[in-house]
Amino acid sequence: MVLAVVAAAIFVATLVVVIWQPKGFPIGYTALIGAVIALATTVVGLSDIPTVVGIVWNATLTFVAVVLISLILDEAGFFEWAALHVARWGRGNGWLLFVLIVGLGAVIAAVFANDGAALILTPIVVGMLRALNMPQKAALGFILATGFIADTGSLPLVVSNLVNIVSADYFHLGFAEYAAVMIPVGIVSVLASLGMLLLYFGRSIPKRYDVLALTSPTAAITDRATFRAGWVVLALLLVGYFAADPLGVPLAAVAGVGAVVIVLVAARQPAFLFARAEAAPVLVTTGGTATVRAAGGGAGAASGRVIPVWKTIREAPWQIVLFSIGMYLVVYGLQNQGLTDYLAKLFDVFGDHGVLVTALGVGFTIAILASLMNNMPTVLIAALAIGGAGATGLTHEVMVYANVIGSDLGPKITPIGSLATLLWLHVLEKKGIHIGWGQYFRTGIILTIPVLAITLAALAGWLTLIH
């Protein structure tokens, strides 16, 4: 009993510091300190370390590789090019532009993970909205929609979200097996999200916008070789992901090779030693001529920018590797002391009442936990509980995928639900856009609850149909 209290106290203290993120305490080091304390108090043992590393290594390294690829392609102008094309496809129709931006965010989230969609697309959308002189209320709707769809659109593929990879690895789900279930469910999630976003922000979206205020998509490309290589690497990655499981190759190896290739292409010339301006470019229109200027105020053609490869590598989310190992060791202490058994019993209660009740019950329980204590530890706590529950067959499968949905969508209810959301809010602050936690919570809970319910119901229906 004493060790159970100690395990819970270590978990809560570690989580508080991780979410608080005091200066000088990166999340990885904070989680490792929590793990060391858990080891020192015998909440976990040395024999648990290989077990935890075995659970998280493939997930974290795959995630880092995918994000690194997205960061390099962002430096090459890949996402700005795509956003400008999407804006032109809108043909001056504000509602169509909104739909297309949400769609672009969903595609980026699926292929480049939710962090890539939220942190890379958001500054580009901000720059586009400023170039279009969008009213403040309308601009806020576009920005919140971009952040929201980053998570709700991250269901379709294993690599779309770190929690997807963790759950797939824990329950030994192959890439194709996962995709067969979650692509249809993910499409429902995106459509439900789009519907809720239009209902919530529709009145603030202007009917028309000036397409001529946008610069040419070609001008956004800073490195043509890297830009072109990106398309080849992405195509090969998708093939590799599907082939990896039958061949027994970990996803981390496939994503890692892709990351190495794109880094070598970007670093092929001495110019990569010089970093470009820190901030994302802002689209500016003067006298009918669209140009690209650095956010800091310095002018310069987009073609003059270079890719700071080593700087980009250094800024990849390496802390996630330390965080995953450290935080999951802390979480493993909860299982060692029997605390996850209570959650397993609750899941068994849901499992006794049919597929739909199981999906909704497990999904909403995990969503609430994720919104209150962050989705990273939640997904493993829930996975351990599902593993300890008595459910089998279809009921067990529903629990596994409901864990993913709850962990992906639940964090949108509160700002602390995911580290990506906290970082996204920080990025917006740097852009001069303040979204208070109260405002975020009001918006998040209104948008998330219906989308979560519809998505979980779609999961129950689809799994029932294919079985």
C-alpha positions in Angstrom: 0.0 0.0 0.0 2.8 2.4 0.9 4.6 1.7 -2.4 1.3 2.3 -4.3 1.0 5.8 -2.7 4.7 6.4 -3.5 4.2 5.3 -7.2 1.2 7.6 -7.6 3.0 10.5 -5.9 6.1 10.1 -8.2 3.8 10.0 -11.3 1.8 13.1 -10.3 5.0 15.1 -9.4 6.7 14.1 -12.7 3.7 15.0 -14.7 3.2 18.4 -13.1 6.8 19.4 -13.9 6.6 18.0 -17.4 3.4 20.1 -18.1 4.8 23.1 -16.3 8.1 22.9 -18.2 10.1 25.3 -15.9 13.1 26.9 -17.7 16.2 24.6 -17.6 14.1 21.4 -17.1 13.5 19.9 -20.5 10.8 17.2 -20.5 13.2 14.4 -21.2 15.4 15.2 -18.2 12.4 15.7 -16.0 11.0 12.3 -16.9 14.4 10.6 -16.4 14.6 12.2 -12.9 11.2 10.7 -12.1 12.4 7.3 -13.4 15.5 7.5 -11.2 13.3 8.3 -8.1 11.0 5.4 -9.0 14.0 3.1 -9.2 15.5 4.4 -6.0 12.2 3.8 -4.1 11.8 0.3 -5.7 8.6 1.3 -7.3 10.2 -0.2 -10.4 13.1 -2.5 -10.7 16.2 -2.6 -12.9 14.6 -5.6 -14.7 11.7 -3.3 -15.8 14.1 -1.1 -17.8 14.6 -3.5 -20.8 10.8 -4.1 -20.8 10.0 -0.4 -21.1 12.7 0.3 -23.6 11.4 -2.6 -25.7 7.9 -1.0 -25.6 8.9 2.5 -26.6 12.1 2.5 -28.6 10.6 1.8 -32.0 7.7 4.3 -31.4 10.0 7.2 -30.3 12.7 6.7 -33.0 10.0 6.4 -35.7 8.4 9.6 -34.5 11.7 11.5 -34.3 12.6 10.4 -37.9 9.2 11.4 -39.3 9.3 14.9 -37.6 12.9 15.4 -38.8 11.8 14.7 -42.4 8.9 17.2 -42.0 11.3 19.8 -40.6 13.7 19.4 -43.5 10.9 19.6 -46.0 9.5 22.7 -44.3 12.9 24.4 -44.7 12.8 23.5 -48.4 9.4 25.2 -48.7 7.4 22.0 -49.2 4.5 22.9 -46.9 4.3 26.6 -47.8 4.1 25.5 -51.5 1.3 23.2 -50.7 -0.6 25.8 -48.6 -0.3 28.4 -51.4 -1.7 25.9 -53.9 -4.6 25.1 -51.6 -5.3 28.8 -51.2 -5.4 29.3 -54.9 -7.7 26.3 -55.3 -10.1 28.2 -53.1 -10.7 30.7 -55.9 -11.5 33.5 -53.5 -14.3 31.6 -51.7 -13.7 31.9 -47.9 -15.7 28.8 -47.0 -13.9 26.7 -49.6 -10.5 28.0 -48.4 -11.5 27.0 -44.8 -12.4 23.5 -46.0 -9.2 23.1 -48.0 -7.0 24.3 -45.2 -8.6 21.8 -42.8 -8.2 19.1 -45.5 -4.5 20.0 -45.9 -4.0 19.8 -42.2 -5.6 16.4 -42.1 -3.3 15.1 -44.9 -0.2 16.5 -43.2 -1.2 15.1 -39.9 -1.7 11.6 -41.4 1.6 11.6 -43.2 3.9 13.8 -41.1 2.3 13.2 -37.6 0.2 15.6 -35.6 3.1 17.6 -34.4 4.2 18.3 -37.9 0.7 19.5 -38.9 0.3 21.8 -35.8 3.7 23.3 -35.6 4.7 23.6 -39.3 1.4 24.4 -41.0 0.2 26.9 -38.3 2.9 29.6 -39.0 2.4 29.2 -42.7 -1.4 29.7 -42.3 -0.7 32.8 -40.1 1.4 34.3 -42.8 -1.2 33.6 -45.4 -4.0 35.1 -43.3 -1.9 38.3 -42.8 -1.3 38.5 -46.5 -5.0 38.2 -47.1 -5.8 40.8 -44.4 -8.3 38.4 -42.8 -10.4 39.9 -40.0 -9.1 38.9 -36.6 -12.1 36.8 -35.7 -11.9 34.9 -39.0 -8.1 34.4 -38.7 -8.6 33.0 -35.2 -11.0 30.5 -36.6 -8.5 29.3 -39.2 -5.7 29.1 -36.6 -7.8 27.1 -34.1 -9.0 24.8 -36.9 -5.5 24.1 -38.0 -4.5 23.1 -34.4 -7.7 21.0 -33.9 -7.4 19.0 -37.1 -3.8 18.2 -36.4 -4.9 15.8 -33.7 -8.3 14.7 -35.0 -6.7 13.9 -38.3 -3.9 11.9 -36.9 -5.8 8.5 -36.7 -5.3 6.9 -40.1 -1.8 5.6 -40.0 0.5 4.2 -37.3 3.0 7.0 -37.9 0.4 9.7 -37.7 0.8 10.1 -33.9 3.3 8.9 -31.4 0.5 7.3 -29.3 -0.5 5.3 -32.4 2.9 3.9 -32.7 3.1 3.1 -29.0 -0.2 1.3 -29.0 0.4 -0.6 -32.3 3.8 -1.8 -30.9 2.3 -2.8 -27.6 -0.5 -4.9 -29.1 1.6 -6.1 -32.1 -0.5 -4.4 -34.8 1.0 -4.4 -38.3 1.0 -1.2 -40.4 -1.5 -2.6 -42.9 -3.7 -4.2 -40.2 -3.9 -0.9 -38.3 -4.6 1.1 -41.5 -7.4 -1.2 -42.6 -9.3 -0.3 -39.4 -8.3 3.3 -38.9 -8.3 4.8 -42.3 -12.1 4.6 -42.6 -12.5 5.6 -39.0 -10.1 8.5 -39.6 -12.0 9.7 -42.6 -15.2 9.9 -40.4 -13.2 11.8 -37.7 -12.0 14.4 -40.3 -15.5 14.8 -41.7 -17.0 15.2 -38.2 -14.3 17.6 -37.3 -14.9 19.7 -40.4 -18.6 19.8 -39.7 -18.1 21.0 -36.2 -15.5 23.5 -37.2 -17.9 25.0 -39.8 -20.7 25.1 -37.4 -18.5 26.8 -34.8 -16.6 29.3 -37.0 -18.8 29.5 -40.1 -20.2 32.9 -39.4 -16.8 34.5 -38.9 -15.4 33.2 -42.2 -15.5 36.0 -44.9 -17.4 35.1 -48.1 -14.5 36.3 -50.4 -10.8 36.8 -50.2 -8.3 38.3 -52.7 -6.3 35.5 -54.4 -4.0 38.1 -56.0 -2.7 38.9 -52.5 -0.9 35.5 -52.5 2.6 34.9 -53.9 3.3 32.2 -56.4 3.7 28.7 -54.9 6.9 28.3 -56.8 8.5 31.2 -55.0 8.1 29.3 -51.7 10.5 26.5 -52.8 13.9 27.2 -51.3 15.7 24.1 -52.4 14.4 22.3 -55.5 16.5 19.2 -55.1 15.3 18.6 -51.6 11.7 19.5 -52.6 11.7 16.9 -55.4 13.5 14.3 -53.3 10.8 14.8 -50.7 8.1 13.4 -53.0 10.3 10.3 -53.8 11.1 9.7 -50.1 7.4 10.0 -49.1 6.3 7.5 -51.8 9.0 5.1 -50.8 8.2 5.5 -47.1 4.6 4.5 -47.7 5.7 1.4 -49.6 8.2 0.7 -46.9 5.7 1.0 -44.1 3.4 -1.6 -45.7 6.3 -3.9 -46.5 8.0 -3.6 -43.1 5.7 -5.8 -41.1 5.7 -8.9 -43.4 9.5 -8.6 -43.6 9.9 -8.2 -39.8 11.5 -4.7 -40.2 10.7 -2.1 -37.5 9.1 1.1 -38.7 12.0 3.0 -37.1 14.3 1.5 -39.6 12.1 2.5 -42.6 11.6 6.1 -41.3 15.2 6.3 -40.3 16.4 5.5 -43.8 14.0 8.1 -45.2 15.3 10.7 -42.8 19.0 10.0 -43.7 18.2 10.3 -47.4 16.4 13.6 -47.1 19.2 15.0 -44.8 21.9 14.0 -47.2 20.1 15.6 -50.1 19.6 18.8 -48.1 23.2 18.8 -47.0 24.7 18.3 -50.4 26.3 21.8 -50.6 28.4 24.0 -48.2 25.6 26.5 -48.0 23.8 24.3 -45.4 26.2 25.5 -42.7 24.5 28.9 -42.7 21.1 29.1 -40.9 18.3 31.1 -42.4 16.3 33.5 -40.3 14.6 31.9 -37.3 11.0 32.9 -38.0 8.8 31.6 -40.8 8.4 33.9 -43.8 5.4 36.2 -44.0 3.6 36.8 -47.3 3.4 40.5 -48.0 1.7 42.3 -50.9 2.8 45.8 -52.0 1.3 47.5 -55.0 -0.2 44.3 -56.3 3.1 42.4 -56.2 3.4 39.5 -53.8 6.8 38.9 -52.1 8.2 37.0 -49.3 9.8 38.7 -46.3 11.3 37.3 -43.2 9.0 37.6 -40.2 11.7 39.7 -38.4 11.4 42.4 -41.0 14.4 41.7 -43.3 13.6 41.4 -46.9 14.9 38.7 -49.2 13.7 36.4 -51.9 12.6 33.0 -50.9 15.2 31.5 -53.3 17.9 33.1 -51.2 17.2 31.0 -48.1 19.2 27.9 -47.4 18.5 24.8 -45.3 20.4 24.8 -41.9 20.7 21.0 -41.8 22.7 20.6 -38.6 20.6 23.1 -36.8 17.4 21.3 -37.9 18.9 18.0 -36.7 19.8 19.5 -33.3 16.2 20.9 -32.9 14.5 17.6 -33.8 12.5 16.3 -30.8 15.3 14.2 -29.3 13.9 14.9 -25.8 11.0 12.7 -26.7 13.3 9.7 -26.6 14.3 10.4 -23.0 10.8 11.4 -22.1 9.3 8.2 -23.4 11.8 5.9 -21.5 11.6 8.0 -18.3 7.9 8.7 -18.2 7.0 5.1 -19.1 9.2 3.8 -16.4 7.2 6.0 -14.0 4.0 4.7 -15.5 5.2 1.1 -15.2 5.5 1.7 -11.5 1.7 2.2 -11.4 1.2 -1.2 -12.9 3.8 -2.8 -10.6 1.8 -1.5 -7.6 -1.6 -2.7 -9.0 -3.0 0.7 -9.8 -3.8 -0.1 -13.4 -5.9 -3.0 -12.2 -8.7 -0.6 -11.2 -8.9 0.7 -14.8 -8.8 -2.8 -16.2 -11.9 -3.7 -14.1 -13.7 -0.6 -15.4 -12.9 -1.6 -18.9 -14.3 -5.1 -18.2 -17.6 -3.5 -17.1 -17.8 -1.7 -20.4 -16.9 -4.9 -22.3 -19.9 -6.7 -20.8 -22.4 -4.4 -22.5 -21.6 -4.8 -26.1 -19.3 -3.3 -28.8 -20.8 0.2 -28.9 -20.8 0.7 -25.1 -17.2 -0.6 -25.0 -16.0 1.8 -27.6 -17.8 4.8 -26.0 -16.9 3.9 -22.5 -13.2 3.1 -23.0 -12.8 5.9 -25.5 -14.3 8.6 -23.3 -12.6 7.4 -20.1 -9.2 7.6 -21.9 -10.0 10.9 -23.5 -10.8 12.4 -20.0 -7.6 11.0 -18.6 -5.6 12.3 -21.6 -7.1 15.8 -21.2 -6.2 15.9 -17.5 -2.8 14.2 -17.4 -1.5 14.4 -21.0 -1.9 11.7 -23.7 1.6 10.3 -23.6 1.4 8.6 -20.2 -2.3 7.9 -20.7 -1.9 5.7 -23.7 0.5 3.4 -21.9 -1.6 3.3 -18.7 -4.6 2.4 -20.8 -2.6 -0.2 -22.8 -1.4 -1.8 -19.6 -5.0 -1.8 -18.3 -6.4 -3.3 -21.5 -3.7 -6.0 -21.4 -4.8 -6.8 -17.9 -8.5 -6.8 -18.7 -10.4 -10.0 -19.4 -11.8 -9.0 -22.8 -11.0 -11.2 -25.8 -11.8 -11.2 -29.5 -13.8 -8.3 -30.9 -14.3 -6.6 -27.5 -10.5 -6.6 -26.9 -9.9 -5.1 -30.4 -12.4 -2.4 -29.8 -10.7 -1.4 -26.6 -7.3 -1.3 -28.3 -8.5 1.1 -31.0 -10.7 3.1 -28.6 -7.5 3.7 -26.6 -5.9 5.3 -29.7 -8.9 7.4 -30.5 -9.3 8.6 -26.9 -5.6 9.4 -26.7 -5.6 11.2 -30.1 -8.8 13.3 -29.7 -9.1 13.7 -25.9 -6.1 16.0 -25.6 -8.0 18.7 -27.6 -10.3 19.3 -24.6 -7.6 21.1 -22.5 -4.3 22.9 -23.3 -2.3 20.4 -21.2 -3.7 17.3 -23.0 -0.7 17.0 -25.3 2.8 18.5 -25.4 2.2 19.5 -29.0 -0.7 21.7 -28.0 1.4 23.5 -25.3 4.2 24.0 -27.9 1.6 25.2 -30.5 0.3 27.8 -28.1 3.9 28.9 -27.5 4.4 29.3 -31.2 1.3 31.4 -31.5 2.5 33.6 -28.7 5.7 34.3 -30.6 3.6 35.3 -33.5 1.7 37.8 -31.4 -1.5 35.7 -31.2 -2.7 35.0 -27.6 -5.2 32.2 -26.9 -6.0 32.0 -23.2 -6.5 28.6 -21.5 -10.1 29.5 -20.7 -10.9 30.3 -24.3 -9.1 27.2 -25.5 -11.0 25.0 -23.0 -14.4 26.4 -24.0 -13.6 25.8 -27.7 -12.0 22.5 -27.2 -14.8 20.8 -25.2 -17.5 22.0 -27.6 -15.6 20.8 -30.6 -14.1 17.6 -29.2 -17.1 15.8 -27.5 -19.3 15.4 -30.6 -16.4 14.4 -32.8 -15.1 11.9 -30.2 -18.6 10.3 -29.9 -19.1 10.1 -33.7 -15.6 8.6 -34.2 -16.0 6.0 -31.5 -19.4 5.0 -32.8 -17.8 4.7 -36.3 -15.1 2.4 -34.8 -17.8 0.2 -33.3 -19.8 0.0 -36.5 -16.7 -0.6 -38.8 -15.2 -3.3 -36.6 -18.6 -5.1 -36.3 -19.0 -4.9 -40.1 -15.6 -6.3 -41.0 -15.9 -9.1 -38.5 
